[in-house]
Amino acid sequence: MRDALKFCSWALAKKNFVESLTHYRIANGRVQTFNGSITLSSPIDLTIECQPLGATFLKTVESCKEAMHMTMTPGGKLSIKSGKIRALIPCTEALFPEIGPEGREIALEPGLIAALGKLEPMIAEDASRPWARGILISGDRAFATNNVVIAEAELPQKIPGTMNIPHAAINELMRIKKDPSHMMLSDHSATFFYEDDRWLRTALFETEWPDIGKILNRKAEHVYVFSDDFWDSLESLKIHTDEFRRLFIKPNFLTTSLDHNEASFAKIEGLPEGGCYDLQMLRMLKGVAFAIDFSPYPAPALWLGDGMRGAIIGRRF
């Protein structure tokens, strides 16, 4: 029971705009939650049908050290007895939205969540560009961008259709840490199923994205392979950049200024001329990219990774 409640707790609404969304719904041997965007559902070993207040119910069950006995009181509260303790959990009779899986079924190969996890750090936080607040999946490719870094990852299979999965749902899929066995996809939702009969359903964002192919479908002409020195130097210099986090890529040097006498810098043998970039955006490529072509600057620099490729837009100065 604890595992089922914990699994579903992540889709409990935090605020009481709609009363039922802050409550669990327990019916027909399943527990379900919905926060307005994501729905989580799991089998549960409880025959009572009720809608207990989410946070209070979970904390109470987690605190019980002995066997629990649950009943409904005449006043409509859920009574939990464990050892010498009895707790009463408020319940609601408010209508819980009828939300379930829909659409066509698609079998999924292992590796999907790992690929999405590589893209997650590049998802935009800018609410003015809602299309970039998720990961776009089209065929056997997935895309993410924060409008400075663009990333494309190869998926383990071709998925029919196109969908834009919101960041919140990506985080949930990663938290579950399991590959879903299959999914159901409709025009407005995607539902991911697991072998333990649990599922996650999410609403989808619009799929109208800019033409990323115009940026990525170019050949990297002068590839620089990242060294450990490069990544270590970014860490050393990150507290020394200006308010715009500008970092200049010069032959054999990473430097915070073009004025050598005013700069903090790191010497890196073999580093080519590369232009100016946001240091924090470069740090996002660590563990993702193994090489980059800085030569197109001020056009975006193309980078390469394991089963991935992308671009990073430089700063003008």
N, C-alpha and C positions, 0 to 999 in steps of 0.2 A: 504493500500500500504506500509506504513512504516513497519508494522509487517512482511510482506512478504519479503521486502528487508533486514530487520534485520535478519530474519531467514536464508536467503541464504548468508548473508555477510560472515559467518564463513568459507565458502568454496571458498572465493576469494583468488587467489594466491597473495602472498606478493611481489614476484619479477616478472619482465617482461621477463622471459625466453621464454614464449609463450604468445604473446600479448593477445589473446582472453581470457586467463585464469584470467586476472586481470579485466575482464569486466563481467557485467551481460549479460545474454542472455534472451531477452523478446520476446516471440513468442507464438501464439495460446493461449493467456490468461494465460500463465505461465511464471515465472521467474526462471532461473536456473544458478547455478555457479558450477565450477569444478576447483580444485586446483592441479590436477594430481593424486589424490588418492581418495578424497571424493567429491561426487556430492550432492547438495541440490536443491530441487525443490519445488515450492509453487505456488498455484493459485495467480494471481495478477489482480487487476482491472485496466487494461491498454490495450487498443487495438492496440497501436502503436507497431510495431515490430522493435527492435533496439538492439544494444549491447553497452550500455553506460559504461564509465569508472567507475568501481565499487565504490571506496572510495569517489570520487567526487560526484557521483550521490546520494549515501546514505546520505552524510553530507548535501547536498543541500536540499533533501527532508525533512530531520529531522529539518532543520532550517526554513522551511516555516511555517509561522504562520497563513496564510490565504489559501483559496482554491487554488489549483494548476491547471494550464492549460498547457498541454504539446503538442508540435508539433515538427516536424522535419524541420530543416532549409534547404535551397537549398544546402548548403555546407556540409550537412550530420551530423550536430550536433543536439542534443536534446535540445530544448528550453523549459525552465520551467518558467512560469510567476506566481507570487504569490503576490497579492497586487501591490505595486509600484516597485517590484523587478523582473528583468528577469535574468536568469542564463543560460549559454550555457554549455552543457556537451559534452565533446568529445566522439565520438563513433568509433567503429572499424568495418570494414567489413571482418576482418580475420575470417577464417572458425572456428566455434565453434565445438568442438568434439561432435559427436552424441553418447551420453551416456545415457542409460536409464535402468530401471529395467529389469532383466532377471533371468531365472531359474524357479524352482518349487515353488509354493506358499505354505506357512506354516502359519497356524493360531497360534497366540501367546497368552499365558495366562498372566494376570497381574503379576508383580513381577520380570520380567527378568532384568529390568534396575537396580532395587534395589540390586539384587544379583551381577551384574557386578560392581556396585558401591563399594561393599565391597572388591572386588578384585583389583580395580584400583590402590590403593597405592602400591601394591606388584609388579606391572609391571616393568620389568627391563628398565634401561636407557642405557645399554651397547649396542652400535650399532654393536659390533662385534658378538653379538648373536641375530640376527634379529628375530629368532623364539620366543624369550622371550620378544619381544617388543609389545606383544599383549596378549589377553585373549583367551585361547583355550577352545572351547565348543565341548563337545562330549556327545551325549545323554542327560541325565538329570544332567550333571555335567559341571562345568566350572573351569579352572585352570589358575593361574598366579604365576610367580616366578621372583624374582630379583637375583636369584642364591644364596641367603642366606636364605630368607624366601620363603617357598612354601605354596600355599594356594589352597584349593579346596572348592567350594561352590555348594550347592544343588540348582538346578533350579526348577521353578514351573512346568516344563513339560519336556518331552523327545523330543528333537529336532533331527529329522533324519539327519544323516550326521555329518561331522566334519568340523569345521571352526576355524580359528585363526584371531580374529578381531583386527586390529591395534589400538594402544593406542590413536592416534588422533581421530579415530572414536568412541572409548569408551568415550572420553571426550565430543564429540559432542552429543552422545546419552544421557549423563548425563546432559549436558547443556539444552537440550530440555525439560527435566524433565517430560516427558510423557511416558506412556507405549505404544509402537507401537501395532497396532491392528493385523498386520500380517507382514510377510516378504517374500521375494523371494530370493532363494539361488541357486547359480550356483557354478561351480568349482572355479571360480576366484573372485566372488563378492557376497555381501549380500546387499539387499535393505530393509529398514525398513519403513513401511507405518503408517501414523497417520490418525485419524478420520477426520481431517480437510483437507484431500487430499494433505498433504505435505509428502515428502519422503526424505530419506537419503540413498544414495548408497555408499558403500565403497569397495575398493579392499581388498583382503584377503591375509594374510601371509601364508607361508608354514605351514603345520600341522605336520611336523616331529619333535616330541618332545622326550626328554629322557623318559625312563620308570619311571614315578613318583610313580607308584604303589609299586615299590621296597622299597621306603622310607615310604610311607603313610600306606601301608597295614600291619601295625603292631599294637599290642595292647599296650595301655598306661597302664603301671603297677603301677606306683607310682605318682598319680595325685596330683598336688598342685593347689588349687583354688586361682586365683589372688585376692589380697586384694587391697583396695584403697591405703593403705600404700605402696604397691609395685609400683603402677603407680606414686604416688606422689614422691617417692624416686628416681625414674628414672629422673624426672624433676629436682630434686634438685642436682643430681650427674652429669648431662650431661655436665656441664662446667668444671668438675674436672677430667675427664678421660684423658688418654694419646692420642697421635696422632692416635692410632688405635681404640680408643673409647672402650677399653677393660673394661668389668665389670665382676667381679667374683661373682658367686652365692655360698655363704658359709652358713652353718647352722646358721639361724637367722640373717644373714647379707648380704647386698649388699655392695661390697667394690671395690675400684678402684685399689687396690694392695694387694698382698698376704703378704706384710710387713705391719703389723698392725700400726706400728709407722709412716709409710709414706703414709697411706691410708686416703682418704675421704670415709666415709661409712655411711650406714643407717641401723638401727636395725629393723628387721621385724620378729616378733615372728612366729614360725612355718615354716619358709623358709628352705627347705632342701638343702643338698649339690647339686650343679648343674653345676659346670664347669665355663667356660669363654665364654662370648658372646659380640657381638657388641651392645653397648647400644642403638644406633639409630635403629638397627634392632628390638630389643625388644620393643621399643616405637611404632613400627608399629602395634604391636598386640593389643594395647589399643583400646577398643571398638569393637574388632573383636574376641579375644579369652577370654574365661572365666577360662580356666585351662590349665595346661601344665605338662608334665612328663620330668623333667630334668635328670632323672636317666640314660638314655642311653649314656650320654656324655662320650667320644667324638663323638659318633654317633649322628645324628640329634635328637633334642628333639621334641616330638610330642605335638601339642596343639589342643585344642578343642574349638569350637565356636558354636553359634546358627546357625544351618544349614551349618556349616563349619567345616573343620579340616585342619591341615597342619603340617609343620615341620619348625624348624629353626636350621640352622647349626651353631655350636659354633666355637670359635677361639681356636687354639692350643697355648700352651704357654710352 
